[in-house]
Amino acid sequence: MLMLTRHLPDRHVAVTHETVTVRRPGRTTEHRELRDGELGDLLDELDVPLTADERTGLIAKVRELRSRASG
């Protein structure tokens, strides 16, 4: 299982290999499925320090996990 979390100035973001959860003070929590191809953007947004090889490997592993879960 993948689990990334980050506190940003206006929100707290949690990402698993299946879901994205965004909490903002005073607002309803957003909880939804991770969209295909979205992980790379989230890695950038959350400023996750990965090498190019690590990033490629992580994205491939998440694809594999999601494929197993849906199949």
C-alpha positions, 0 to 999 in steps of 0.5 A, a space after each residue: 500500500 502507498 500512503 503519502 500525506 502532506 500538510 500544505 498551507 491551506 489543506 492536508 492531503 492524503 494519497 493512497 494507491 487508490 484514493 485522495 483525501 483533502 481536508 480544509 479547515 471549515 470545509 467538507 472533506 473531499 474523498 475520492 478515487 485516485 484518477 489514472 495518471 494523477 499520481 505524478 501531478 500529486 507527487 509534484 504538488 506534494 513536493 515528494 523528493 524522488 529521483 527520476 528512477 524512483 518516481 518511475 518505479 513508484 508510478 509503475 508499482 501503483 499501476 500494478 497495485 491498482 490493476 490487481 485490485 480491479 482485476 
